[in-house]
Amino acid sequence: MENDSEALITIEVIYALPNEQELITLRLSADCSVEEAIYQSKVLSRYPEIDLNINKIGIFGKTCQLTDSLYHNDRIEIYRPLVADPKEARKNRAKK
């Protein structure tokens, strides 16, 4: 039985590559930060190219800070750096 003094929440951590997607579901203490959740997910050991000083992080598509609080059913998204400028890529597609 869960102790009421230690409320738990369920969250997801997701990291997507062009050919694969990693989705990790965790049950954590309700006072856990975004950064703590990422470390507890162990996604950093599986994908060493992730650098929390470089990669942007978001919750449901909205960028956030590593120190932000989490809420039940939040989905933390780790974004890869852009390979091309979106405006330039759009112009190139339009030319074709």
C-alpha positions as CSV (number, residue, x, y, z in Angstrom):
1,M,0.0,0.0,0.0
2,E,1.2,3.5,-0.9
3,N,2.2,5.8,1.8
4,D,0.1,9.0,1.6
5,S,3.1,11.2,2.6
6,E,5.0,10.0,-0.5
7,A,2.6,10.7,-3.4
8,L,3.6,9.1,-6.7
9,I,2.9,10.3,-10.2
10,T,3.3,8.5,-13.5
11,I,5.2,10.3,-16.2
12,E,6.8,9.4,-19.6
13,V,10.2,10.3,-21.0
14,I,10.5,10.2,-24.8
15,Y,13.4,10.6,-27.2
16,A,12.9,10.1,-30.9
17,L,15.4,9.4,-33.6
18,P,14.6,9.2,-37.3
19,N,14.3,5.4,-37.2
20,E,13.3,4.7,-33.6
21,Q,11.5,6.1,-30.6
22,E,12.3,5.5,-26.9
23,L,9.3,5.8,-24.6
24,I,10.0,5.2,-20.9
25,T,7.1,5.2,-18.3
26,L,8.1,5.9,-14.7
27,R,6.4,6.2,-11.3
28,L,8.1,8.9,-9.3
29,S,7.8,11.0,-6.3
30,A,5.4,14.0,-6.9
31,D,8.2,16.4,-6.0
32,C,10.5,15.2,-8.8
33,S,11.9,17.7,-11.2
34,V,12.2,17.2,-15.0
35,E,16.0,16.7,-14.7
36,E,15.6,14.0,-12.0
37,A,13.0,12.2,-14.1
38,I,15.4,12.2,-17.1
39,Y,18.2,10.7,-15.0
40,Q,15.9,8.1,-13.4
41,S,14.7,7.1,-16.8
42,K,18.3,6.0,-17.7
43,V,17.7,7.4,-21.3
44,L,21.1,9.2,-21.0
45,S,23.0,6.0,-20.7
46,R,21.2,4.5,-23.7
47,Y,21.7,7.6,-25.8
48,P,25.0,9.2,-24.9
49,E,24.6,11.9,-27.6
50,I,22.0,13.6,-25.4
51,D,23.5,16.6,-23.6
52,L,21.1,18.3,-21.3
53,N,23.2,21.5,-21.7
54,I,22.5,21.5,-25.4
55,N,19.3,19.5,-26.2
56,K,16.1,21.3,-25.5
57,I,13.5,19.7,-23.3
58,G,9.7,20.1,-23.4
59,I,6.6,18.8,-21.8
60,F,3.9,18.0,-24.4
61,G,5.6,20.2,-27.0
62,K,6.1,23.2,-24.8
63,T,9.8,23.9,-23.9
64,C,10.5,23.7,-20.2
65,Q,13.4,24.1,-17.7
66,L,15.2,21.1,-16.1
67,T,14.1,22.5,-12.7
68,D,10.4,22.5,-13.5
69,S,8.0,20.4,-11.5
70,L,6.1,17.5,-13.0
71,Y,2.5,16.6,-12.8
72,H,0.7,13.2,-13.1
73,N,0.7,12.0,-16.8
74,D,3.3,14.6,-18.0
75,R,5.3,13.5,-21.0
76,I,8.9,14.8,-21.0
77,E,10.3,15.2,-24.6
78,I,14.0,15.4,-25.3
79,Y,14.5,17.2,-28.6
80,R,17.3,16.6,-31.0
81,P,19.2,19.6,-32.4
82,L,18.0,20.7,-35.8
83,V,20.0,19.5,-38.8
84,A,18.8,22.2,-41.1
85,D,17.1,25.6,-40.7
86,P,13.4,25.0,-41.0
87,K,12.8,28.1,-43.3
88,E,15.6,27.0,-45.7
89,A,14.3,23.4,-45.8
90,R,10.8,24.7,-46.6
91,K,12.2,26.9,-49.4
92,N,14.2,24.0,-50.8
93,R,11.1,21.7,-50.8
94,A,9.0,24.5,-52.5
95,K,11.7,24.8,-55.3
96,K,11.3,21.1,-56.0
